[in-house]
Amino acid sequence: MKNYQMAAATIILLAATVFLIDANESESDGDLTLPVVSIDTEGGKAVLSDTDYLVCSVDVAGYEDGAGDISGAEGKIRGRGNTTWYGNHTWWDMPKKPYKLKLAEETDLFGFGPTDTYIFIANYADQSLSRDYFAYTIADSIGLEHTPSCLFVDLYLNGIYQGVYMCATG
């Protein structure tokens, strides 16, 4: 039992340290709004597949005082996931779907570095929206290679608000 308690205490300590470091490095002016990502598919088609891409345009606003804003970037979008995408049982049916976005050109969204692939993690099963964020942030803070960069965003798809998503490099 003591091993579990020690592991839990270590994880809590690491998470607290990461957030304290982030808070101290932040130059926030008190504005707590999230960046907005708007994705519009060609013809307003619904994203219904995790294999078939739909052509889309992407707008990003509200990141770092407009420095990272983009408008009309071309790309394609599809669904992403297994149980989160195809859940057809009442206990795992997840109406908030994750997405994969491939831009036509490598773009540096949110200071992640230039890449053409971004994923939008719905975190529907995690009501705190924090488990993946904790895992990625802790992995990054201890220097694990190939850790995705991530940031919370408000996602709109074809003009309809989808909710808070975690955007990560794909």
Disulfide bonds with the S-S distance in Angstrom:
none
